[in-house]
């Protein structure tokens, strides 16, 4: 996952890449997602903050990686999923946000950051 911002434009965006490992060491590109990190609460991709900075973009990438994992694997084999990011502070925030007793699927993903 990755996120970035352009302070001069007050916009931020995120991206993630999905890959799988098969036959031991063979990597297979599954796809990617990318979008603007909106600050408007009316947006369907709003993650709860009006800020448009790199940290929000990084967190948005992690949120959408979690959504992608849930949509793809549901309650499946979580030991086979890894989420990698380059922003430790966003990963810590995501772990805190996702670690709710009412959100067992998100709590499983938080263990992967």
URZI-V856436 format. One record per backbone hydrogen bond with DSSP energy under -1.0 kcal/mol. NH is the residue of the N-H (numbers start at 1). CO is the residue of the C=O. If there is no record, write none. Layout:
NH;CO
NH;CO
This chain:
2;15
4;13
6;11
9;6
10;6
11;6
13;4
14;35
15;2
16;33
18;31
20;28
22;26
25;23
26;22
28;20
30;18
31;18
33;16
35;14
37;12
38;36
43;40
46;43
57;53
58;54
59;55
60;56
61;57
62;58
63;59
64;60
65;61
66;62
67;63
68;64
69;65
70;66
71;67
72;68
73;69
74;70
76;73
78;76
80;77
81;78
91;87
92;88
93;89
94;90
95;91
96;92
97;93
98;94
99;95
100;98
103;100
107;103
108;104
109;105
110;106
111;107
112;109
113;110
